[in-house]
Amino acid sequence: MAGTIVSELGKIIIGEDIIANIAGFAATENYGVVGMSTKTAADALLQLVGNDSNRKKGVKVSFLGEGEQVEIDLFVTMVYGISLAAVAKNTIDNVRYRVEELTGLKVSSVNIHVENITA
């Protein structure tokens, strides 16, 4: 499925991969988020063969309704010794802002899954 924006001029369709890339970049901009964790076997395989530059890794995008709203799940690795709640809140706010600003789609929720903590 894809995100859809309908205006008087026509229809704009935004793919899931685009939203996942935007969310991945926005998440890793935050202090305390080291990187994204793999969420699928395909992501793990790409990481093993050395293609770890894929920003949509660790991001799950779900469209709600007719594609005008999006729900984002982030699987992240955070730094040890920081407030996980504060970093998660900043990450949620940043991802929501970036996706809404760049795509025009409404973000219904951003869910943070802390998969790993590193020093």
ABEGO torsion letter per residue (X at the ends): XBBBBBBAAEBBBBBAAAAAAAAAAAAAABBGBABBBBABAAAAAAAAAGBAABAABGBBBBBBEAGABBBBBBBBBBBBGBBAAAAAAAAAAAAAAAAAAAAGBBBABBBBBBABBBX
